[in-house]
């Protein structure tokens, strides 16, 4: 259901303030907006619980000129994230990616009952600009 990618560190003068994970869902997946919303929110919520710290996250639908994909952006509200966070997130995403849409829906509902306040999917538009990287400017 899920193919994900951990992108290389950002280049240029900006500070790497968080973790960006690309979610590339199986083509033709029904209800892909829900699947992306559930994957992103559950992954961030479970990461937050595992690490015992407050995290902020967004789930983005990135529209390109002829396609789209999803991204999860995870940040700490007060500081730069440590390098080990990718190692904590990887098994969570691997576990979630093995679930069916029905299992994911049930897990998402249980997490909401346990206190998850889901971030809605936010649509952003990406135009190829090889001179500037505006990804971190999308975040509000």
N, CA, C and O atoms as CSV, one atom per row, in Angstrom:
chain,resi,resn,atom,element,x,y,z
A,1,UNK,N,N,0.825,-1.185,0.000
A,1,UNK,CA,C,0.000,0.000,0.000
A,1,UNK,C,C,0.871,1.251,0.000
A,1,UNK,O,O,0.482,2.269,-0.572
A,2,UNK,N,N,2.042,1.194,0.630
A,2,UNK,CA,C,2.844,2.390,0.839
A,2,UNK,C,C,4.257,2.166,0.353
A,2,UNK,O,O,4.876,1.140,0.634
A,3,UNK,N,N,4.755,3.145,-0.383
A,3,UNK,CA,C,6.179,3.210,-0.700
A,3,UNK,C,C,6.628,4.544,-0.150
A,3,UNK,O,O,6.032,5.573,-0.468
A,4,UNK,N,N,7.651,4.551,0.656
A,4,UNK,CA,C,8.057,5.815,1.260
A,4,UNK,C,C,9.507,6.087,0.941
A,4,UNK,O,O,10.265,5.184,0.585
A,5,UNK,N,N,9.881,7.347,1.075
A,5,UNK,CA,C,11.262,7.723,0.856
A,5,UNK,C,C,11.701,8.742,1.880
A,5,UNK,O,O,10.976,9.691,2.177
A,6,UNK,N,N,12.881,8.547,2.416
A,6,UNK,CA,C,13.471,9.544,3.297
A,6,UNK,C,C,14.398,10.367,2.432
A,6,UNK,O,O,15.407,9.847,1.956
A,7,UNK,N,N,14.090,11.643,2.210
A,7,UNK,CA,C,14.901,12.448,1.297
A,7,UNK,C,C,16.230,12.827,1.936
A,7,UNK,O,O,16.373,12.774,3.157
A,8,UNK,N,N,17.194,13.205,1.118
A,8,UNK,CA,C,18.456,13.670,1.677
A,8,UNK,C,C,18.261,14.974,2.439
A,8,UNK,O,O,17.252,15.660,2.272
A,9,UNK,N,N,19.227,15.303,3.269
A,9,UNK,CA,C,19.153,16.545,4.036
A,9,UNK,C,C,19.054,17.734,3.096
A,9,UNK,O,O,19.550,17.698,1.970
A,10,UNK,N,N,18.412,18.778,3.570
A,10,UNK,CA,C,18.244,19.989,2.772
A,10,UNK,C,C,19.580,20.669,2.522
A,10,UNK,O,O,20.480,20.651,3.363
A,11,UNK,N,N,19.681,21.260,1.360
A,11,UNK,CA,C,20.890,21.996,1.002
A,11,UNK,C,C,20.650,23.485,1.192
A,11,UNK,O,O,19.514,23.925,1.373
A,12,UNK,N,N,21.704,24.239,1.151
A,12,UNK,CA,C,21.557,25.685,1.236
A,12,UNK,C,C,21.719,26.164,2.661
A,12,UNK,O,O,22.214,25.430,3.517
A,13,UNK,N,N,21.305,27.389,2.918
A,13,UNK,CA,C,21.526,28.008,4.198
A,13,UNK,C,C,20.452,27.734,5.234
A,13,UNK,O,O,20.583,28.194,6.368
A,14,UNK,N,N,19.394,27.004,4.898
A,14,UNK,CA,C,18.322,26.805,5.854
A,14,UNK,C,C,18.687,25.724,6.869
A,14,UNK,O,O,19.454,24.807,6.578
A,15,UNK,N,N,18.130,25.854,8.045
A,15,UNK,CA,C,18.331,24.874,9.101
A,15,UNK,C,C,17.354,23.734,8.896
A,15,UNK,O,O,16.183,23.962,8.594
A,16,UNK,N,N,17.826,22.518,9.058
A,16,UNK,CA,C,16.950,21.354,8.959
A,16,UNK,C,C,16.134,21.293,10.239
A,16,UNK,O,O,16.634,20.836,11.267
A,17,UNK,N,N,14.894,21.744,10.196
A,17,UNK,CA,C,14.076,21.894,11.389
A,17,UNK,C,C,13.225,20.682,11.687
A,17,UNK,O,O,12.658,20.593,12.776
A,18,UNK,N,N,13.114,19.762,10.780
A,18,UNK,CA,C,12.229,18.636,10.998
A,18,UNK,C,C,12.525,17.503,10.049
A,18,UNK,O,O,13.543,17.487,9.356
A,19,UNK,N,N,11.614,16.563,10.035
A,19,UNK,CA,C,11.747,15.383,9.204
A,19,UNK,C,C,10.642,15.404,8.160
A,19,UNK,O,O,9.479,15.646,8.479
A,20,UNK,N,N,11.004,15.156,6.944
A,20,UNK,CA,C,10.064,15.112,5.823
A,20,UNK,C,C,10.105,13.705,5.261
A,20,UNK,O,O,11.173,13.199,4.918
A,21,UNK,N,N,8.941,13.070,5.167
A,21,UNK,CA,C,8.859,11.710,4.637
A,21,UNK,C,C,7.859,11.711,3.493
A,21,UNK,O,O,6.714,12.131,3.664
A,22,UNK,N,N,8.283,11.245,2.342
A,22,UNK,CA,C,7.391,11.138,1.197
A,22,UNK,C,C,6.595,9.850,1.263
A,22,UNK,O,O,7.157,8.778,1.488
A,23,UNK,N,N,5.293,9.951,1.068
A,23,UNK,CA,C,4.411,8.789,0.997
A,23,UNK,C,C,3.953,8.639,-0.441
A,23,UNK,O,O,3.260,9.506,-0.974
A,24,UNK,N,N,4.336,7.558,-1.058
A,24,UNK,CA,C,3.920,7.295,-2.433
A,24,UNK,C,C,3.022,6.076,-2.376
A,24,UNK,O,O,3.499,4.947,-2.259
A,25,UNK,N,N,1.725,6.307,-2.459
A,25,UNK,CA,C,0.747,5.245,-2.318
A,25,UNK,C,C,0.610,4.440,-3.594
A,25,UNK,O,O,0.966,4.905,-4.677
A,26,UNK,N,N,0.100,3.245,-3.460
A,26,UNK,CA,C,-0.117,2.369,-4.593
A,26,UNK,C,C,-1.066,3.049,-5.580
A,26,UNK,O,O,-2.135,3.510,-5.180
A,27,UNK,N,N,-0.699,3.118,-6.850
A,27,UNK,CA,C,-1.590,3.756,-7.835
A,27,UNK,C,C,-2.959,3.076,-7.867
A,27,UNK,O,O,-3.062,1.851,-7.809
A,28,UNK,N,N,-3.998,3.890,-7.960
A,28,UNK,CA,C,-5.361,3.370,-8.038
A,28,UNK,C,C,-5.970,3.017,-6.693
A,28,UNK,O,O,-7.077,2.482,-6.639
A,29,UNK,N,N,-5.273,3.304,-5.616
A,29,UNK,CA,C,-5.784,3.014,-4.284
A,29,UNK,C,C,-7.056,3.822,-4.040
A,29,UNK,O,O,-7.074,5.036,-4.245
A,30,UNK,N,N,-8.118,3.146,-3.602
A,30,UNK,CA,C,-9.359,3.869,-3.318
A,30,UNK,C,C,-9.208,4.619,-2.004
A,30,UNK,O,O,-8.557,4.143,-1.074
A,31,UNK,N,N,-9.807,5.777,-1.940
A,31,UNK,CA,C,-9.795,6.611,-0.739
A,31,UNK,C,C,-8.371,6.971,-0.301
A,31,UNK,O,O,-8.033,6.899,0.880
A,32,UNK,N,N,-7.549,7.357,-1.275
A,32,UNK,CA,C,-6.142,7.629,-0.975
A,32,UNK,C,C,-5.953,8.818,-0.035
A,32,UNK,O,O,-4.986,8.841,0.727
A,33,UNK,N,N,-6.845,9.798,-0.068
A,33,UNK,CA,C,-6.713,10.915,0.872
A,33,UNK,C,C,-6.865,10.436,2.308
A,33,UNK,O,O,-6.120,10.864,3.190
A,34,UNK,N,N,-7.836,9.542,2.546
A,34,UNK,CA,C,-7.977,8.993,3.892
A,34,UNK,C,C,-6.742,8.187,4.273
A,34,UNK,O,O,-6.229,8.336,5.382
A,35,UNK,N,N,-6.262,7.342,3.380
A,35,UNK,CA,C,-5.098,6.499,3.676
A,35,UNK,C,C,-3.891,7.368,4.030
A,35,UNK,O,O,-3.185,7.083,4.998
A,36,UNK,N,N,-3.652,8.420,3.257
A,36,UNK,CA,C,-2.531,9.315,3.549
A,36,UNK,C,C,-2.735,10.019,4.886
A,36,UNK,O,O,-1.800,10.138,5.677
A,37,UNK,N,N,-3.962,10.488,5.141
A,37,UNK,CA,C,-4.252,11.159,6.409
A,37,UNK,C,C,-4.028,10.212,7.581
A,37,UNK,O,O,-3.412,10.592,8.577
A,38,UNK,N,N,-4.518,8.993,7.470
A,38,UNK,CA,C,-4.371,8.021,8.554
A,38,UNK,C,C,-2.905,7.631,8.742
A,38,UNK,O,O,-2.417,7.593,9.872
A,39,UNK,N,N,-2.205,7.344,7.659
A,39,UNK,CA,C,-0.788,6.974,7.766
A,39,UNK,C,C,0.030,8.080,8.414
A,39,UNK,O,O,0.810,7.832,9.333
A,40,UNK,N,N,-0.154,9.295,7.931
A,40,UNK,CA,C,0.624,10.410,8.457
A,40,UNK,C,C,0.333,10.689,9.915
A,40,UNK,O,O,1.255,10.852,10.714
A,41,UNK,N,N,-0.942,10.745,10.269
A,41,UNK,CA,C,-1.312,11.036,11.645
A,41,UNK,C,C,-0.930,9.911,12.600
A,41,UNK,O,O,-0.414,10.169,13.687
A,42,UNK,N,N,-1.177,8.676,12.205
A,42,UNK,CA,C,-0.818,7.554,13.078
A,42,UNK,C,C,0.693,7.452,13.264
A,42,UNK,O,O,1.169,7.204,14.372
A,43,UNK,N,N,1.440,7.641,12.193
A,43,UNK,CA,C,2.904,7.555,12.302
A,43,UNK,C,C,3.436,8.620,13.252
A,43,UNK,O,O,4.255,8.319,14.120
A,44,UNK,N,N,2.985,9.849,13.099
A,44,UNK,CA,C,3.457,10.936,13.956
A,44,UNK,C,C,2.986,10.746,15.395
A,44,UNK,O,O,3.749,10.970,16.335
A,45,UNK,N,N,1.744,10.338,15.566
A,45,UNK,CA,C,1.193,10.135,16.905
A,45,UNK,C,C,1.944,9.020,17.642
A,45,UNK,O,O,2.304,9.172,18.809
A,46,UNK,N,N,2.173,7.911,16.957
A,46,UNK,CA,C,2.891,6.801,17.592
A,46,UNK,C,C,4.354,7.156,17.847
A,46,UNK,O,O,4.931,6.724,18.846
A,47,UNK,N,N,4.952,7.930,16.963
A,47,UNK,CA,C,6.318,8.400,17.185
A,47,UNK,C,C,6.369,9.294,18.426
A,47,UNK,O,O,7.273,9.173,19.252
A,48,UNK,N,N,5.402,10.177,18.543
A,48,UNK,CA,C,5.318,11.065,19.703
A,48,UNK,C,C,5.199,10.258,20.995
A,48,UNK,O,O,5.867,10.562,21.983
A,49,UNK,N,N,4.355,9.239,20.987
A,49,UNK,CA,C,4.173,8.399,22.179
A,49,UNK,C,C,5.433,7.602,22.479
A,49,UNK,O,O,5.824,7.479,23.640
A,50,UNK,N,N,6.068,7.064,21.460
A,50,UNK,CA,C,7.281,6.264,21.662
A,50,UNK,C,C,8.400,7.110,22.257
A,50,UNK,O,O,9.120,6.653,23.144
A,51,UNK,N,N,8.549,8.333,21.776
A,51,UNK,CA,C,9.635,9.199,22.230
A,51,UNK,C,C,9.296,9.958,23.506
A,51,UNK,O,O,10.191,10.499,24.156
A,52,UNK,N,N,8.014,10.006,23.877
A,52,UNK,CA,C,7.612,10.693,25.088
A,52,UNK,C,C,7.828,12.198,25.037
A,52,UNK,O,O,8.147,12.825,26.048
A,53,UNK,N,N,7.650,12.772,23.848
A,53,UNK,CA,C,7.813,14.217,23.692
A,53,UNK,C,C,6.739,14.750,22.757
A,53,UNK,O,O,6.164,14.004,21.965
A,54,UNK,N,N,6.477,16.034,22.855
A,54,UNK,CA,C,5.470,16.665,22.011
A,54,UNK,C,C,6.053,16.913,20.625
A,54,UNK,O,O,7.153,17.449,20.488
A,55,UNK,N,N,5.307,16.519,19.609
A,55,UNK,CA,C,5.705,16.761,18.222
A,55,UNK,C,C,4.565,17.476,17.505
A,55,UNK,O,O,3.401,17.356,17.887
A,56,UNK,N,N,4.914,18.208,16.478
A,56,UNK,CA,C,3.930,18.856,15.605
A,56,UNK,C,C,4.085,18.236,14.220
A,56,UNK,O,O,5.204,17.969,13.782
A,57,UNK,N,N,2.978,18.009,13.535
A,57,UNK,CA,C,3.072,17.393,12.211
A,57,UNK,C,C,1.988,17.907,11.290
A,57,UNK,O,O,0.966,18.449,11.711
A,58,UNK,N,N,2.263,17.710,10.012
A,58,UNK,CA,C,1.304,18.031,8.954
A,58,UNK,C,C,1.337,16.910,7.929
A,58,UNK,O,O,2.367,16.267,7.725
A,59,UNK,N,N,0.210,16.687,7.296
A,59,UNK,CA,C,0.111,15.744,6.186
A,59,UNK,C,C,-0.198,16.577,4.954
A,59,UNK,O,O,-1.210,17.276,4.909
A,60,UNK,N,N,0.665,16.504,3.965
A,60,UNK,CA,C,0.523,17.338,2.773
A,60,UNK,C,C,0.229,16.495,1.539
A,60,UNK,O,O,0.826,15.437,1.337
A,61,UNK,N,N,-0.683,16.971,0.733
A,61,UNK,CA,C,-0.888,16.431,-0.615
A,61,UNK,C,C,-0.198,17.428,-1.540
A,61,UNK,O,O,-0.620,18.578,-1.657
A,62,UNK,N,N,0.850,16.979,-2.183
A,62,UNK,CA,C,1.663,17.866,-3.015
A,62,UNK,C,C,1.254,17.656,-4.470
A,62,UNK,O,O,1.487,16.597,-5.053
A,63,UNK,N,N,0.641,18.689,-5.040
A,63,UNK,CA,C,0.175,18.650,-6.427
A,63,UNK,C,C,1.271,19.189,-7.331
A,63,UNK,O,O,1.752,20.307,-7.145
A,64,UNK,N,N,1.661,18.385,-8.310
A,64,UNK,CA,C,2.617,18.827,-9.320
A,64,UNK,C,C,1.888,19.151,-10.604
A,64,UNK,O,O,0.661,19.250,-10.617
A,65,UNK,N,N,2.618,19.315,-11.668
A,65,UNK,CA,C,1.983,19.674,-12.932
A,65,UNK,C,C,1.132,18.538,-13.499
A,65,UNK,O,O,0.115,18.799,-14.142
A,66,UNK,N,N,1.524,17.293,-13.275
A,66,UNK,CA,C,0.746,16.192,-13.837
A,66,UNK,C,C,0.557,15.031,-12.865
A,66,UNK,O,O,0.047,13.982,-13.261
A,67,UNK,N,N,0.951,15.192,-11.618
A,67,UNK,CA,C,0.803,14.113,-10.653
A,67,UNK,C,C,0.744,14.688,-9.237
A,67,UNK,O,O,0.836,15.900,-9.041
A,68,UNK,N,N,0.594,13.816,-8.278
A,68,UNK,CA,C,0.609,14.238,-6.886
A,68,UNK,C,C,1.208,13.129,-6.027
A,68,UNK,O,O,1.279,11.971,-6.438
A,69,UNK,N,N,1.630,13.505,-4.849
A,69,UNK,CA,C,2.085,12.553,-3.845
A,69,UNK,C,C,1.817,13.172,-2.481
A,69,UNK,O,O,1.354,14.309,-2.390
A,70,UNK,N,N,2.103,12.439,-1.443
A,70,UNK,CA,C,1.840,12.911,-0.092
A,70,UNK,C,C,3.146,12.981,0.682
A,70,UNK,O,O,4.095,12.251,0.397
A,71,UNK,N,N,3.177,13.869,1.661
A,71,UNK,CA,C,4.335,14.004,2.537
A,71,UNK,C,C,3.848,14.173,3.968
A,71,UNK,O,O,2.793,14.753,4.225
A,72,UNK,N,N,4.633,13.658,4.875
A,72,UNK,CA,C,4.435,13.929,6.296
A,72,UNK,C,C,5.599,14.808,6.710
A,72,UNK,O,O,6.747,14.525,6.366
A,73,UNK,N,N,5.320,15.851,7.431
A,73,UNK,CA,C,6.350,16.719,7.977
A,73,UNK,C,C,6.197,16.679,9.486
A,73,UNK,O,O,5.128,16.980,10.019
A,74,UNK,N,N,7.262,16.308,10.168
A,74,UNK,CA,C,7.235,16.193,11.619
A,74,UNK,C,C,8.285,17.128,12.188
A,74,UNK,O,O,9.435,17.136,11.748
A,75,UNK,N,N,7.873,17.921,13.177
A,75,UNK,CA,C,8.777,18.873,13.826
A,75,UNK,C,C,8.598,18.809,15.328
A,75,UNK,O,O,7.577,18.337,15.827
A,76,UNK,N,N,9.587,19.282,16.031
A,76,UNK,CA,C,9.453,19.526,17.461
A,76,UNK,C,C,9.151,21.008,17.591
A,76,UNK,O,O,9.799,21.814,16.924
A,77,UNK,N,N,8.195,21.401,18.419
A,77,UNK,CA,C,7.827,22.822,18.467
A,77,UNK,C,C,8.910,23.746,19.023
A,77,UNK,O,O,8.869,24.954,18.789
A,78,UNK,N,N,9.875,23.192,19.754
A,78,UNK,CA,C,10.848,24.049,20.423
A,78,UNK,C,C,12.297,23.868,19.991
A,78,UNK,O,O,13.136,24.719,20.288
A,79,UNK,N,N,12.602,22.795,19.310
A,79,UNK,CA,C,14.008,22.543,18.999
A,79,UNK,C,C,14.145,21.737,17.715
A,79,UNK,O,O,13.159,21.261,17.153
A,80,UNK,N,N,15.368,21.597,17.269
A,80,UNK,CA,C,15.676,20.772,16.105
A,80,UNK,C,C,15.588,19.306,16.531
A,80,UNK,O,O,16.002,18.955,17.636
A,81,UNK,N,N,15.065,18.474,15.682
A,81,UNK,CA,C,14.959,17.052,15.996
A,81,UNK,C,C,16.337,16.387,15.965
A,81,UNK,O,O,17.223,16.798,15.216
A,82,UNK,N,N,16.498,15.366,16.781
A,82,UNK,CA,C,17.765,14.636,16.787
A,82,UNK,C,C,17.809,13.654,15.617
A,82,UNK,O,O,16.777,13.320,15.034
A,83,UNK,N,N,18.988,13.207,15.289
A,83,UNK,CA,C,19.177,12.352,14.120
A,83,UNK,C,C,18.541,10.968,14.262
A,83,UNK,O,O,18.240,10.332,13.252
A,84,UNK,N,N,18.333,10.497,15.469
A,84,UNK,CA,C,17.770,9.168,15.683
A,84,UNK,C,C,16.290,9.045,15.397
A,84,UNK,O,O,15.743,7.943,15.443
A,85,UNK,N,N,15.640,10.138,15.106
A,85,UNK,CA,C,14.191,10.087,14.912
A,85,UNK,C,C,13.807,9.233,13.699
A,85,UNK,O,O,12.763,8.581,13.711
A,86,UNK,N,N,14.641,9.232,12.655
A,86,UNK,CA,C,14.334,8.397,11.485
A,86,UNK,C,C,14.318,6.924,11.871
A,86,UNK,O,O,13.488,6.158,11.383
A,87,UNK,N,N,15.239,6.529,12.749
A,87,UNK,CA,C,15.292,5.128,13.179
A,87,UNK,C,C,14.080,4.742,14.012
A,87,UNK,O,O,13.667,3.583,14.001
A,88,UNK,N,N,13.507,5.692,14.729
A,88,UNK,CA,C,12.291,5.425,15.493
A,88,UNK,C,C,11.064,5.391,14.597
A,88,UNK,O,O,10.135,4.625,14.853
A,89,UNK,N,N,11.047,6.206,13.555
A,89,UNK,CA,C,9.891,6.298,12.676
A,89,UNK,C,C,9.802,5.133,11.690
A,89,UNK,O,O,8.701,4.694,11.356
A,90,UNK,N,N,10.910,4.642,11.235
A,90,UNK,CA,C,10.926,3.588,10.209
A,90,UNK,C,C,10.089,2.364,10.593
A,90,UNK,O,O,9.254,1.947,9.790
A,91,UNK,N,N,10.268,1.764,11.784
A,91,UNK,CA,C,9.435,0.584,12.095
A,91,UNK,C,C,7.950,0.909,12.236
A,91,UNK,O,O,7.104,0.058,11.959
A,92,UNK,N,N,7.630,2.108,12.656
A,92,UNK,CA,C,6.220,2.508,12.758
A,92,UNK,C,C,5.593,2.541,11.367
A,92,UNK,O,O,4.507,2.002,11.157
A,93,UNK,N,N,6.281,3.177,10.421
A,93,UNK,CA,C,5.750,3.233,9.045
A,93,UNK,C,C,5.713,1.850,8.405
A,93,UNK,O,O,4.779,1.528,7.671
A,94,UNK,N,N,6.720,1.036,8.679
A,94,UNK,CA,C,6.712,-0.326,8.136
A,94,UNK,C,C,5.502,-1.105,8.635
A,94,UNK,O,O,4.864,-1.826,7.868
A,95,UNK,N,N,5.188,-0.962,9.916
A,95,UNK,CA,C,4.034,-1.648,10.497
A,95,UNK,C,C,2.728,-1.141,9.879
A,95,UNK,O,O,1.861,-1.935,9.513
A,96,UNK,N,N,2.594,0.164,9.766
A,96,UNK,CA,C,1.375,0.741,9.199
A,96,UNK,C,C,1.191,0.352,7.735
A,96,UNK,O,O,0.065,0.144,7.285
A,97,UNK,N,N,2.277,0.254,7.000
A,97,UNK,CA,C,2.173,-0.030,5.566
A,97,UNK,C,C,1.719,-1.461,5.289
A,97,UNK,O,O,1.331,-1.772,4.163
A,98,UNK,N,N,1.759,-2.332,6.288
A,98,UNK,CA,C,1.324,-3.721,6.115
A,98,UNK,C,C,-0.175,-3.897,6.328
A,98,UNK,O,O,-0.714,-4.974,6.073
A,99,UNK,N,N,-0.848,-2.853,6.790
A,99,UNK,CA,C,-2.267,-2.965,7.119
A,99,UNK,C,C,-3.155,-2.668,5.918
A,99,UNK,O,O,-2.795,-1.887,5.037
A,100,UNK,N,N,-4.305,-3.297,5.900
A,100,UNK,CA,C,-5.294,-3.014,4.862
A,100,UNK,C,C,-5.961,-1.682,5.184
A,100,UNK,O,O,-5.763,-1.130,6.266
A,101,UNK,N,N,-6.741,-1.175,4.254
A,101,UNK,CA,C,-7.451,0.089,4.477
A,101,UNK,C,C,-8.418,-0.065,5.652
A,101,UNK,O,O,-8.550,0.855,6.460
A,102,UNK,N,N,-9.088,-1.200,5.761
A,102,UNK,CA,C,-10.028,-1.421,6.868
A,102,UNK,C,C,-9.292,-1.468,8.206
A,102,UNK,O,O,-9.756,-0.883,9.185
A,103,UNK,N,N,-8.157,-2.153,8.260
A,103,UNK,CA,C,-7.371,-2.202,9.492
A,103,UNK,C,C,-6.841,-0.819,9.855
A,103,UNK,O,O,-6.819,-0.440,11.026
A,104,UNK,N,N,-6.422,-0.081,8.856
A,104,UNK,CA,C,-5.932,1.277,9.077
A,104,UNK,C,C,-7.043,2.175,9.617
A,104,UNK,O,O,-6.810,2.985,10.514
A,105,UNK,N,N,-8.241,2.032,9.075
A,105,UNK,CA,C,-9.395,2.821,9.540
A,105,UNK,C,C,-9.701,2.506,11.013
A,105,UNK,O,O,-9.951,3.419,11.800
A,106,UNK,N,N,-9.683,1.233,11.383
A,106,UNK,CA,C,-9.957,0.838,12.769
A,106,UNK,C,C,-8.868,1.359,13.706
A,106,UNK,O,O,-9.166,1.840,14.799
A,107,UNK,N,N,-7.623,1.266,13.287
A,107,UNK,CA,C,-6.510,1.755,14.107
A,107,UNK,C,C,-6.576,3.276,14.281
A,107,UNK,O,O,-6.296,3.800,15.359
A,108,UNK,N,N,-6.944,3.965,13.219
A,108,UNK,CA,C,-7.090,5.427,13.263
A,108,UNK,C,C,-8.211,5.815,14.234
A,108,UNK,O,O,-8.051,6.751,15.018
A,109,UNK,N,N,-9.337,5.107,14.186
A,109,UNK,CA,C,-10.446,5.386,15.100
A,109,UNK,C,C,-10.045,5.130,16.549
A,109,UNK,O,O,-10.391,5.918,17.429
A,110,UNK,N,N,-9.321,4.042,16.811
A,110,UNK,CA,C,-8.865,3.754,18.179
A,110,UNK,C,C,-7.910,4.841,18.675
A,110,UNK,O,O,-7.984,5.256,19.832
A,111,UNK,N,N,-7.024,5.294,17.806
A,111,UNK,CA,C,-6.072,6.347,18.194
A,111,UNK,C,C,-6.803,7.650,18.498
A,111,UNK,O,O,-6.443,8.349,19.445
A,112,UNK,N,N,-7.812,7.985,17.718
A,112,UNK,CA,C,-8.593,9.203,18.001
A,112,UNK,C,C,-9.296,9.096,19.346
A,112,UNK,O,O,-9.353,10.072,20.093
A,113,UNK,N,N,-9.828,7.930,19.660
A,113,UNK,CA,C,-10.466,7.726,20.960
A,113,UNK,C,C,-9.445,7.828,22.092
A,113,UNK,O,O,-9.794,8.208,23.210
A,114,UNK,N,N,-8.189,7.493,21.806
A,114,UNK,CA,C,-7.127,7.544,22.817
A,114,UNK,C,C,-6.488,8.925,22.931
A,114,UNK,O,O,-5.620,9.130,23.779
A,115,UNK,N,N,-6.903,9.881,22.086
A,115,UNK,CA,C,-6.390,11.240,22.222
A,115,UNK,C,C,-5.739,11.850,20.999
A,115,UNK,O,O,-5.333,13.011,21.044
A,116,UNK,N,N,-5.625,11.111,19.910
A,116,UNK,CA,C,-5.065,11.676,18.684
A,116,UNK,C,C,-5.968,12.792,18.165
A,116,UNK,O,O,-7.171,12.597,17.993
A,117,UNK,N,N,-5.386,13.950,17.922
A,117,UNK,CA,C,-6.097,15.041,17.258
A,117,UNK,C,C,-5.515,15.123,15.848
A,117,UNK,O,O,-4.471,15.744,15.646
A,118,UNK,N,N,-6.178,14.504,14.872
A,118,UNK,CA,C,-5.588,14.385,13.541
A,118,UNK,C,C,-5.428,15.723,12.819
A,118,UNK,O,O,-6.284,16.605,12.884
A,119,UNK,N,N,-4.310,15.830,12.139
A,119,UNK,CA,C,-4.076,16.976,11.256
A,119,UNK,C,C,-4.717,16.635,9.914
A,119,UNK,O,O,-4.453,15.565,9.365
A,120,UNK,N,N,-5.547,17.513,9.379
A,120,UNK,CA,C,-6.164,17.224,8.081
A,120,UNK,C,C,-5.128,17.293,6.960
A,120,UNK,O,O,-4.083,17.929,7.095
A,121,UNK,N,N,-5.442,16.631,5.866
A,121,UNK,CA,C,-4.568,16.706,4.689
A,121,UNK,C,C,-4.650,18.117,4.131
A,121,UNK,O,O,-5.735,18.652,3.904
A,122,UNK,N,N,-3.507,18.698,3.919
A,122,UNK,CA,C,-3.429,20.061,3.373
A,122,UNK,C,C,-2.843,19.970,1.970
A,122,UNK,O,O,-1.799,19.347,1.777
A,123,UNK,N,N,-3.487,20.573,1.004
A,123,UNK,CA,C,-3.012,20.535,-0.379
A,123,UNK,C,C,-2.106,21.726,-0.649
A,123,UNK,O,O,-2.455,22.872,-0.364
A,124,UNK,N,N,-0.940,21.433,-1.204
A,124,UNK,CA,C,-0.010,22.471,-1.620
A,124,UNK,C,C,0.355,22.207,-3.076
A,124,UNK,O,O,0.269,21.076,-3.554
A,125,UNK,N,N,0.755,23.246,-3.761
A,125,UNK,CA,C,1.118,23.126,-5.172
A,125,UNK,C,C,2.618,23.338,-5.304
A,125,UNK,O,O,3.192,24.267,-4.736
A,126,UNK,N,N,3.221,22.461,-6.057
A,126,UNK,CA,C,4.666,22.498,-6.219
A,126,UNK,C,C,5.001,22.719,-7.690
A,126,UNK,O,O,4.618,21.934,-8.557
A,127,UNK,N,N,5.708,23.779,-7.944
A,127,UNK,CA,C,6.203,24.040,-9.289
A,127,UNK,C,C,7.713,23.852,-9.247
A,127,UNK,O,O,8.365,24.238,-8.277
A,128,UNK,N,N,8.249,23.278,-10.263
A,128,UNK,CA,C,9.691,23.061,-10.298
A,128,UNK,C,C,10.413,24.400,-10.330
A,128,UNK,O,O,10.258,25.179,-11.270
A,129,UNK,N,N,11.191,24.653,-9.310
A,129,UNK,CA,C,12.015,25.853,-9.221
A,129,UNK,C,C,13.397,25.390,-8.797
A,129,UNK,O,O,13.630,25.070,-7.632
A,130,UNK,N,N,14.297,25.360,-9.742
A,130,UNK,CA,C,15.612,24.795,-9.479
A,130,UNK,C,C,16.542,25.765,-8.771
A,130,UNK,O,O,17.685,25.419,-8.471
A,131,UNK,N,N,16.078,26.955,-8.505
A,131,UNK,CA,C,16.914,27.956,-7.838
A,131,UNK,C,C,16.593,28.093,-6.367
A,131,UNK,O,O,17.458,28.472,-5.579
A,132,UNK,N,N,15.342,27.785,-5.977
A,132,UNK,CA,C,14.927,27.915,-4.571
A,132,UNK,C,C,14.137,26.702,-4.154
A,132,UNK,O,O,13.427,26.099,-4.958
A,133,UNK,N,N,14.262,26.349,-2.897
A,133,UNK,CA,C,13.465,25.262,-2.346
A,133,UNK,C,C,12.511,25.871,-1.331
A,133,UNK,O,O,12.928,26.237,-0.232
A,134,UNK,N,N,11.232,25.983,-1.686
A,134,UNK,CA,C,10.241,26.637,-0.827
A,134,UNK,C,C,9.497,25.676,0.087
A,134,UNK,O,O,8.509,26.066,0.709
A,135,UNK,N,N,9.952,24.418,0.186
A,135,UNK,CA,C,9.200,23.446,0.956
A,135,UNK,C,C,8.909,23.931,2.374
A,135,UNK,O,O,7.770,23.840,2.831
A,136,UNK,N,N,9.909,24.438,3.068
A,136,UNK,CA,C,9.712,24.850,4.471
A,136,UNK,C,C,8.875,26.128,4.554
A,136,UNK,O,O,8.357,26.446,5.624
A,137,UNK,N,N,8.732,26.859,3.462
A,137,UNK,CA,C,7.864,28.035,3.481
A,137,UNK,C,C,6.387,27.648,3.442
A,137,UNK,O,O,5.532,28.463,3.790
A,138,UNK,N,N,6.069,26.416,3.023
A,138,UNK,CA,C,4.673,25.963,2.985
A,138,UNK,C,C,4.100,25.825,4.377
A,138,UNK,O,O,2.894,25.973,4.576
A,139,UNK,N,N,4.955,25.544,5.338
A,139,UNK,CA,C,4.491,25.209,6.676
A,139,UNK,C,C,4.033,26.445,7.420
A,139,UNK,O,O,4.705,27.476,7.408
A,140,UNK,N,N,2.914,26.337,8.052
A,140,UNK,CA,C,2.361,27.477,8.771
A,140,UNK,C,C,2.529,27.381,10.255
A,140,UNK,O,O,2.106,28.279,10.984
